[in-house]
Amino acid sequence: MPSSPAAGNPAVSPPAAALLALAIFLTPAAGADYESWSQVENAAETRDYGDALRTGSFEVTEQMFLDRVMLPQLELETNRASIAGVRRRICELALRNAKDPPIFDAVNSRILAYAEVLSNDTDRDPLLTVNAMLLVGELQGADRKPWPGSLPTLAKAAGNTDLPLAVRIAALAGLNRHADAGVVNDAFRKAVAPVLAQVLENPLEGDPAAVTWMRSRAVELLQVTGGPAPVLEATSTILTDAKADRDLRIRAAAALGRLATPDAGLDASQLTSAIGALAAESLAADLKAAEQRRFDRRLSSGEGQRGGMGMEGGFPGGPGFGPPGGGFPPPGAGFLPPAEFGIEGQPGLAPAEAETFIPEDPDAVFPLACRRDAWRLHTLAEALAPGSGEGGIAALLEGENARRAADLAAKLRQAAVDLDTTPTEATLTAILTEIGPRVGVAPPAADPPKPAGGDLPQRPGSPFDQPARNDPFGPAG
């Protein structure tokens, strides 16, 4: 707040006021004047702040409000459960009434300074540091596109191996927001290129799911930035690595398909073989998962069961193991996902809508898994030979090899359409039966395997037996 000379205090110059405000907001949450974000939303100070921005003012009073009231709300324990919403509202409310680009730059710079300090503090709660970095990536300019001023901070954090992987992922997500908004220019490529090289060429340590997520984002960014031969070679290694995450490999194929040029140094024959095998393996994996679910259900229902070690019910589903009568408990029995999460805990499907997705065979490949496979097949087809007729890995081949690659791409593309139109296990099986032998993957078995000792006596029926519609271990997707 500006001091009053009439009160006997010297006036505070703008630079000194800025330093004072900076000192205030760097004191974690201690300067928060309100106990929760809802109080901030309804405060008279908030309205005054918005009115000032509307008139083009962002002076000491507004700066102090941002530093003392609004930003520390991100750190309050009372906002922890709704921290993502608070983070988004900070971005919205801090700039809602701003009109002039200089005001956007001034407010964003203030938020950036706060968020950067917090996100780099490895002693703080990861929930805070990650949300602080996400806040940086969500800053918007006067054109409502990602704010260019956040680019250096995001790139620096994404490539900083001293930061936790979660913070680096949040920074990379911010860079992807820039790319998705079309904010890709020379400055963006120059800032992002070293990050992609660091992520793709060097092994990452940490949770495997987090590592896969980060490399997937890097591969997607590579499609819009391009990269030198070493980065493309590292991406080729991902595609051909049978142990790598399947969807990461598919995204690597998409990037290579877009960047395939004669001078890229790619082994097009090897990549074509890898794409064909990957397509078939993706389908085979879902069919195998369905077979395993059927196998497990027979065991849990007591088919072919034999008591072990002198105790009745030596297998899951027998007396003394799980609910009476074996199998899994009916919906609502305790450990199944609640109804509002949709089938198998997947959000977004209301109970009435979810009912239409339940196949007659509850262990069959789930329709959403089939549609995921359709996306995979289409993506791989585009990597080989885009529907536009230009580019793709097949364009690097000649003669019969080029024809075979283009033919495979056409079959994968048609298979994707068929599977998306009719997302059933039967469709998936028919596609694999046709494609598998072409790429050296065995076609699906005619009959699913039976559990060991399939002809052993079954246990007696029980009045507690009931069908188990929902399997908490499946279906895939």
C-alpha positions as CSV (number, residue, x, y, z in Angstrom):
1,M,0.0,0.0,0.0
2,P,1.4,3.5,-0.7
3,S,2.3,5.3,2.5
4,S,1.0,8.7,3.3
5,P,3.4,11.7,3.8
6,A,0.7,13.4,5.9
7,A,1.0,10.5,8.4
8,G,4.7,11.2,8.7
9,N,5.9,8.3,6.6
10,P,8.0,8.8,3.5
11,A,6.5,7.9,0.1
12,V,7.6,4.5,-1.2
13,S,9.0,4.6,-4.7
14,P,7.6,2.0,-7.2
15,P,10.9,-0.1,-7.3
16,A,11.1,-0.2,-3.5
17,A,7.4,-1.1,-3.3
18,A,8.0,-3.9,-5.7
19,L,10.8,-5.3,-3.6
20,L,8.7,-5.0,-0.5
21,A,5.8,-6.9,-2.1
22,L,8.3,-9.6,-3.3
23,A,9.5,-10.0,0.2
24,I,5.9,-10.4,1.4
25,F,4.9,-13.1,-1.0
26,L,8.1,-15.1,-0.6
27,T,7.0,-15.7,3.0
28,P,5.0,-18.9,2.4
29,A,1.3,-18.4,3.1
30,A,2.0,-16.3,6.2
31,G,0.7,-13.2,4.6
32,A,-2.6,-14.7,3.5
33,D,-5.4,-12.4,4.9
34,Y,-8.2,-14.9,4.1
35,E,-8.7,-18.4,5.4
36,S,-10.0,-19.9,2.2
37,W,-10.3,-19.1,-1.5
38,S,-14.1,-18.7,-1.3
39,Q,-13.5,-15.7,1.0
40,V,-11.1,-14.2,-1.6
41,E,-13.8,-14.6,-4.3
42,N,-16.3,-12.5,-2.3
43,A,-13.9,-10.0,-0.8
44,A,-14.3,-6.2,-1.5
45,E,-10.6,-6.1,-2.1
46,T,-11.0,-8.5,-5.0
47,R,-13.6,-6.3,-6.6
48,D,-11.4,-3.2,-6.1
49,Y,-8.5,-5.1,-7.7
50,G,-10.6,-6.0,-10.8
51,D,-11.9,-2.4,-11.1
52,A,-8.3,-1.1,-11.1
53,L,-7.2,-3.5,-13.8
54,R,-10.3,-2.5,-15.9
55,T,-9.0,1.1,-15.8
56,G,-5.5,0.0,-16.8
57,S,-3.9,0.3,-13.3
58,F,-1.6,-2.2,-11.7
59,E,0.2,-0.1,-9.2
60,V,1.4,-0.8,-5.7
61,T,-2.0,-1.4,-4.2
62,E,-2.9,-4.1,-6.8
63,Q,0.6,-5.6,-6.6
64,M,0.3,-5.9,-2.9
65,F,-3.2,-7.5,-3.2
66,L,-1.8,-10.1,-5.6
67,D,1.2,-10.8,-3.4
68,R,-0.5,-10.7,0.0
69,V,-3.9,-12.1,-0.7
70,M,-4.3,-14.0,-3.9
71,L,-1.1,-15.9,-4.5
72,P,-0.6,-17.3,-1.0
73,Q,-4.0,-19.0,-1.3
74,L,-2.2,-21.7,-3.3
75,E,-0.4,-22.8,-0.2
76,L,-3.1,-22.8,2.4
77,E,-4.0,-26.1,4.0
78,T,-7.7,-25.3,3.8
79,N,-7.4,-25.1,-0.1
80,R,-5.5,-28.4,-0.4
81,A,-8.4,-30.5,-1.5
82,S,-9.3,-28.0,-4.2
83,I,-5.9,-26.8,-5.1
84,A,-6.3,-27.4,-8.9
85,G,-9.4,-25.2,-8.9
86,V,-7.7,-22.5,-6.9
87,R,-4.8,-22.5,-9.3
88,R,-7.0,-22.1,-12.3
89,R,-9.0,-19.3,-10.6
90,I,-5.8,-17.4,-9.7
91,C,-5.0,-17.3,-13.4
92,E,-8.6,-16.2,-14.3
93,L,-9.2,-13.7,-11.5
94,A,-5.7,-12.1,-11.7
95,L,-6.3,-11.1,-15.3
96,R,-10.1,-11.2,-15.8
97,N,-10.5,-7.4,-16.3
98,A,-7.2,-6.7,-17.9
99,K,-7.3,-5.2,-21.4
100,D,-3.9,-3.8,-22.3
101,P,-0.9,-6.1,-23.1
102,P,1.4,-4.2,-20.7
103,I,-1.0,-5.1,-17.8
104,F,-1.0,-8.7,-18.8
105,D,2.8,-8.7,-18.9
106,A,3.0,-7.0,-15.5
107,V,0.6,-9.4,-13.8
108,N,2.0,-12.5,-15.4
109,S,5.5,-11.5,-14.4
110,R,4.5,-11.2,-10.8
111,I,2.8,-14.6,-10.8
112,L,5.8,-16.1,-12.6
113,A,8.2,-14.8,-10.0
114,Y,6.1,-16.3,-7.2
115,A,5.5,-19.7,-8.9
116,E,9.1,-20.2,-10.0
117,V,10.4,-19.7,-6.5
118,L,7.9,-22.1,-5.1
119,S,8.3,-24.8,-7.8
120,N,12.1,-24.9,-7.3
121,D,11.8,-25.4,-3.6
122,T,12.5,-29.1,-3.3
123,D,11.8,-29.0,0.4
124,R,8.2,-28.1,-0.1
125,D,5.2,-30.4,-0.5
126,P,5.3,-31.9,-4.0
127,L,1.6,-31.0,-4.4
128,L,2.5,-27.3,-4.1
129,T,5.6,-27.4,-6.3
130,V,3.8,-29.2,-9.1
131,N,0.8,-26.9,-9.0
132,A,3.1,-23.9,-9.0
133,M,4.7,-25.1,-12.2
134,L,1.3,-25.9,-13.7
135,L,0.4,-22.3,-12.9
136,V,3.4,-21.1,-14.9
137,G,2.2,-23.1,-17.9
138,E,-1.3,-21.7,-17.7
139,L,-0.4,-18.0,-17.8
140,Q,-2.1,-16.3,-20.8
141,G,-1.3,-13.2,-22.7
142,A,-3.6,-10.5,-24.0
143,D,-4.4,-12.7,-27.0
144,R,-5.6,-15.5,-24.6
145,K,-2.8,-17.7,-25.9
146,P,-0.1,-19.1,-23.6
147,W,2.1,-16.2,-22.4
148,P,5.4,-16.2,-24.2
149,G,7.2,-14.9,-21.1
150,S,6.7,-18.3,-19.4
151,L,8.6,-20.2,-22.1
152,P,12.2,-19.8,-20.7
153,T,11.0,-20.9,-17.2
154,L,9.1,-23.9,-18.5
155,A,12.0,-25.0,-20.7
156,K,14.6,-24.6,-18.0
157,A,12.5,-26.6,-15.5
158,A,11.7,-29.4,-17.9
159,G,15.3,-30.0,-18.6
160,N,16.5,-29.6,-15.0
161,T,17.6,-33.0,-13.8
162,D,17.9,-31.7,-10.2
163,L,14.1,-31.1,-10.0
164,P,11.7,-33.9,-9.1
165,L,10.3,-35.7,-12.1
166,A,6.8,-34.5,-11.2
167,V,7.8,-30.8,-11.5
168,R,9.6,-31.5,-14.8
169,I,6.4,-33.2,-16.1
170,A,4.3,-30.2,-15.2
171,A,6.8,-27.9,-17.0
172,L,6.6,-30.2,-20.1
173,A,2.8,-30.0,-20.0
174,G,3.1,-26.2,-20.1
175,L,5.3,-26.5,-23.2
176,N,2.8,-28.7,-24.8
177,R,0.1,-26.1,-24.1
178,H,2.2,-23.6,-26.2
179,A,2.5,-26.1,-29.0
180,D,-1.2,-27.0,-28.9
181,A,-2.1,-23.3,-29.2
182,G,0.1,-23.0,-32.3
183,V,2.7,-20.9,-30.5
184,V,5.6,-22.6,-32.3
185,N,8.3,-20.2,-33.7
186,D,12.0,-20.1,-33.8
187,A,12.2,-18.9,-30.1
188,F,10.1,-21.9,-29.1
189,R,12.2,-24.4,-31.1
190,K,15.4,-23.0,-29.8
191,A,14.2,-23.2,-26.2
192,V,12.7,-26.7,-26.5
193,A,15.2,-28.6,-28.6
194,P,17.8,-29.1,-25.8
195,V,15.0,-30.4,-23.5
196,L,13.8,-33.0,-26.0
197,A,17.3,-34.1,-26.6
198,Q,17.9,-34.5,-22.9
199,V,14.7,-36.4,-22.3
200,L,14.9,-38.7,-25.3
201,E,18.6,-39.4,-25.5
202,N,19.3,-40.1,-21.8
203,P,17.7,-42.6,-19.4
204,L,15.3,-41.1,-16.9
205,E,15.1,-42.3,-13.3
206,G,11.9,-42.4,-11.3
207,D,8.4,-44.0,-11.3
208,P,8.1,-46.0,-14.6
209,A,4.7,-44.5,-15.3
210,A,6.0,-41.0,-14.8
211,V,9.1,-41.7,-17.0
212,T,6.8,-43.0,-19.8
213,W,4.5,-40.0,-19.5
214,M,7.4,-37.5,-19.8
215,R,8.9,-39.3,-22.8
216,S,5.5,-39.5,-24.5
217,R,5.1,-35.8,-24.1
218,A,8.6,-35.2,-25.5
219,V,7.9,-37.4,-28.5
220,E,4.7,-35.5,-29.2
221,L,6.6,-32.2,-29.0
222,L,9.2,-33.6,-31.4
223,Q,6.6,-33.7,-34.1
224,V,6.2,-29.9,-34.1
225,T,9.8,-28.9,-33.4
226,G,11.8,-31.5,-35.4
227,G,15.1,-32.7,-34.2
228,P,18.7,-33.6,-35.3
229,A,19.7,-37.1,-36.3
230,P,20.7,-38.3,-32.7
231,V,17.2,-37.4,-31.4
232,L,15.5,-39.2,-34.3
233,E,17.8,-42.2,-33.7
234,A,16.8,-42.3,-30.0
235,T,13.1,-42.1,-31.0
236,S,13.7,-45.0,-33.4
237,T,15.1,-47.0,-30.5
238,I,12.0,-46.4,-28.5
239,L,9.8,-47.7,-31.4
240,T,11.8,-50.9,-31.8
241,D,12.1,-51.6,-28.1
242,A,9.7,-54.4,-27.3
243,K,10.0,-53.7,-23.6
244,A,9.0,-50.1,-23.8
245,D,5.4,-48.9,-23.1
246,R,3.2,-49.8,-26.1
247,D,1.6,-46.4,-26.4
248,L,4.9,-44.6,-26.1
249,R,6.2,-46.7,-29.0
250,I,3.1,-45.8,-31.1
251,R,3.7,-42.1,-30.4
252,A,7.3,-42.6,-31.4
253,A,6.1,-44.1,-34.7
254,A,3.9,-41.0,-35.3
255,A,6.8,-38.7,-34.7
256,L,9.1,-40.6,-37.0
257,G,6.4,-40.8,-39.7
258,R,6.1,-37.0,-39.7
259,L,9.8,-36.4,-39.6
260,A,10.8,-39.1,-42.2
261,T,12.9,-37.5,-44.8
262,P,15.7,-38.9,-47.0
263,D,18.4,-37.1,-45.0
264,A,17.0,-38.2,-41.6
265,G,19.1,-41.3,-41.5
266,L,16.2,-43.6,-40.6
267,D,16.2,-47.4,-41.3
268,A,12.8,-47.4,-43.0
269,S,12.8,-51.2,-43.5
270,Q,13.4,-51.8,-39.8
271,L,10.8,-49.3,-38.8
272,T,8.2,-50.8,-41.1
273,S,8.7,-54.2,-39.6
274,A,8.5,-52.8,-36.1
275,I,5.2,-51.0,-36.9
276,G,3.6,-54.1,-38.3
277,A,4.6,-56.2,-35.3
278,L,3.5,-53.5,-32.9
279,A,0.1,-53.3,-34.4
280,A,-0.5,-57.0,-34.1
281,E,1.0,-57.3,-30.7
282,S,-1.3,-54.6,-29.4
283,L,-4.3,-56.6,-30.5
284,A,-2.9,-59.8,-29.3
285,A,-2.3,-58.3,-25.8
286,D,-6.0,-57.4,-25.3
287,L,-7.1,-60.8,-26.5
288,K,-4.7,-62.5,-24.1
289,A,-6.0,-60.3,-21.3
290,A,-9.5,-61.5,-22.0
291,E,-8.5,-65.1,-22.0
292,Q,-6.8,-64.6,-18.7
293,R,-9.9,-63.1,-17.2
294,R,-12.0,-66.1,-18.4
295,F,-9.4,-68.4,-16.9
296,D,-9.4,-66.5,-13.6
297,R,-13.2,-66.5,-13.5
298,R,-13.4,-70.3,-13.8
299,L,-11.0,-70.6,-11.0
300,S,-12.8,-68.2,-8.8
301,S,-16.2,-69.9,-9.5
302,G,-14.8,-73.2,-8.4
303,E,-14.7,-75.0,-11.8
304,G,-12.0,-77.7,-11.6
305,Q,-11.3,-76.8,-8.0
306,R,-9.5,-79.1,-5.7
307,G,-9.0,-78.5,-2.0
308,G,-5.4,-78.1,-1.1
309,M,-3.3,-79.1,2.0
310,G,-6.3,-80.7,3.7
311,M,-8.4,-77.5,3.6
312,E,-11.6,-77.0,1.6
313,G,-11.4,-74.2,-0.9
314,G,-7.7,-74.1,-1.6
315,F,-8.2,-71.6,-4.5
316,P,-9.7,-68.1,-4.5
317,G,-13.5,-68.4,-4.6
318,G,-13.7,-71.3,-2.2
319,P,-15.1,-71.1,1.3
320,G,-12.9,-69.0,3.6
321,F,-11.5,-67.0,0.7
322,G,-13.6,-63.9,-0.4
323,P,-17.4,-63.7,-0.4
324,P,-19.7,-66.7,0.2
325,G,-20.1,-68.9,-2.8
326,G,-16.9,-67.7,-4.5
327,G,-16.6,-65.2,-7.4
328,F,-16.6,-61.5,-6.8
329,P,-19.1,-59.5,-4.8
330,P,-22.0,-57.9,-6.6
331,P,-22.0,-54.2,-7.3
332,G,-22.1,-52.1,-4.2
333,A,-20.6,-54.8,-2.0
334,G,-17.6,-52.8,-0.9
335,F,-14.5,-52.7,-2.9
336,L,-15.9,-52.2,-6.4
337,P,-15.8,-48.6,-7.8
338,P,-18.9,-46.6,-6.9
339,A,-21.5,-46.0,-9.6
340,E,-20.6,-42.4,-10.2
341,F,-17.3,-43.5,-11.6
342,G,-18.8,-45.6,-14.3
343,I,-17.7,-49.1,-15.3
344,E,-14.5,-50.3,-13.7
345,G,-14.0,-46.9,-12.1
346,Q,-13.7,-45.0,-15.4
347,P,-15.1,-41.5,-14.9
348,G,-17.4,-40.0,-17.4
349,L,-19.9,-42.8,-17.9
350,A,-23.2,-42.4,-16.1
351,P,-24.8,-45.7,-14.9
352,A,-27.4,-45.6,-17.6
353,E,-24.9,-45.0,-20.3
354,A,-22.4,-47.4,-18.8
355,E,-25.0,-50.2,-19.0
356,T,-24.9,-50.1,-22.8
357,F,-21.2,-50.8,-22.7
358,I,-21.4,-54.1,-20.8
359,P,-20.8,-56.9,-23.3
360,E,-22.8,-60.2,-23.0
361,D,-19.5,-61.8,-22.0
362,P,-18.2,-59.7,-19.1
363,D,-14.7,-61.0,-19.7
364,A,-14.6,-60.0,-23.4
365,V,-12.4,-57.2,-24.6
366,F,-14.0,-54.0,-23.4
367,P,-15.4,-51.7,-26.2
368,L,-13.3,-48.8,-25.0
369,A,-10.2,-51.0,-25.3
370,C,-11.2,-51.8,-28.9
371,R,-11.5,-48.1,-29.6
372,R,-8.1,-47.6,-28.1
373,D,-6.8,-50.2,-30.5
374,A,-8.5,-48.4,-33.3
375,W,-6.5,-45.3,-32.4
376,R,-3.3,-47.3,-32.3
377,L,-3.9,-48.8,-35.7
378,H,-4.8,-45.5,-37.3
379,T,-1.8,-43.8,-35.8
380,L,0.5,-46.5,-37.1
381,A,-1.1,-46.4,-40.5
382,E,-0.5,-42.6,-40.7
383,A,3.2,-43.1,-39.7
384,L,3.7,-45.5,-42.5
385,A,1.8,-43.7,-45.3
386,P,-0.4,-40.7,-44.4
387,G,-3.8,-40.5,-45.8
388,S,-2.8,-37.2,-47.5
389,G,-0.5,-39.2,-49.7
390,E,2.6,-37.2,-48.7
391,G,5.5,-38.3,-46.5
392,G,5.6,-41.2,-44.1
393,I,8.1,-44.0,-43.6
394,A,7.0,-45.9,-46.7
395,A,8.1,-42.9,-48.8
396,L,11.7,-43.7,-47.9
397,L,11.4,-47.2,-49.4
398,E,11.6,-48.3,-53.0
399,G,10.1,-50.9,-55.3
400,E,8.4,-53.9,-53.7
401,N,9.3,-52.8,-50.1
402,A,7.5,-49.5,-50.7
403,R,4.5,-51.3,-52.1
404,R,4.3,-53.7,-49.1
405,A,4.6,-50.9,-46.6
406,A,1.8,-48.9,-48.3
407,D,-0.4,-52.0,-48.5
408,L,0.1,-52.6,-44.7
409,A,-0.8,-49.0,-44.0
410,A,-4.0,-49.3,-46.0
411,K,-5.0,-52.5,-44.1
412,L,-4.2,-50.9,-40.7
413,R,-6.3,-47.8,-41.6
414,Q,-9.3,-49.9,-42.7
415,A,-8.9,-52.1,-39.6
416,A,-9.0,-49.0,-37.5
417,V,-12.3,-47.9,-39.1
418,D,-13.8,-51.4,-38.7
419,L,-12.8,-51.6,-35.1
420,D,-14.1,-48.2,-34.2
421,T,-17.4,-48.9,-36.0
422,T,-17.8,-52.3,-34.4
423,P,-15.8,-52.3,-31.2
424,T,-16.1,-56.0,-30.3
425,E,-13.7,-58.9,-29.5
426,A,-14.9,-60.7,-32.7
427,T,-13.8,-57.7,-34.8
428,L,-10.5,-57.5,-33.1
429,T,-10.0,-61.3,-33.5
430,A,-10.8,-61.1,-37.2
431,I,-8.3,-58.3,-37.7
432,L,-5.5,-60.1,-35.9
433,T,-6.2,-63.3,-37.9
434,E,-5.6,-61.3,-41.1
435,I,-2.7,-59.1,-40.0
436,G,-0.8,-61.3,-37.6
437,P,0.6,-63.8,-40.1
438,R,1.8,-61.0,-42.3
439,V,4.0,-59.6,-39.6
440,G,5.1,-62.8,-37.9
441,V,2.6,-62.7,-35.0
442,A,0.6,-65.9,-34.3
443,P,-3.1,-65.6,-34.9
444,P,-5.4,-66.0,-31.9
445,A,-6.2,-69.5,-30.6
446,A,-9.5,-71.0,-31.7
447,D,-10.5,-71.8,-28.1
448,P,-9.3,-70.2,-24.9
449,P,-7.1,-72.4,-22.6
450,K,-8.8,-74.2,-19.8
451,P,-7.5,-74.0,-16.2
452,A,-5.1,-76.7,-15.1
453,G,-7.1,-79.9,-14.2
454,G,-10.1,-78.8,-16.2
455,D,-11.8,-82.2,-15.7
456,L,-11.5,-82.2,-12.0
457,P,-14.7,-82.5,-9.9
458,Q,-16.5,-79.2,-9.4
459,R,-17.4,-78.1,-5.9
460,P,-21.1,-78.4,-4.9
461,G,-23.4,-75.6,-5.7
462,S,-24.2,-73.0,-3.0
463,P,-27.4,-71.0,-2.3
464,F,-25.1,-68.0,-2.1
465,D,-23.8,-68.3,-5.6
466,Q,-24.6,-65.5,-8.0
467,P,-23.1,-64.2,-11.2
468,A,-20.2,-61.8,-10.9
469,R,-20.9,-59.1,-13.5
470,N,-18.1,-56.8,-12.6
471,D,-14.5,-58.0,-12.5
472,P,-12.2,-55.6,-10.5
473,F,-9.3,-56.9,-12.5
474,G,-10.7,-56.2,-15.9
475,P,-11.8,-55.7,-18.5
476,A,-8.9,-53.8,-20.2
477,G,-9.2,-50.2,-21.2
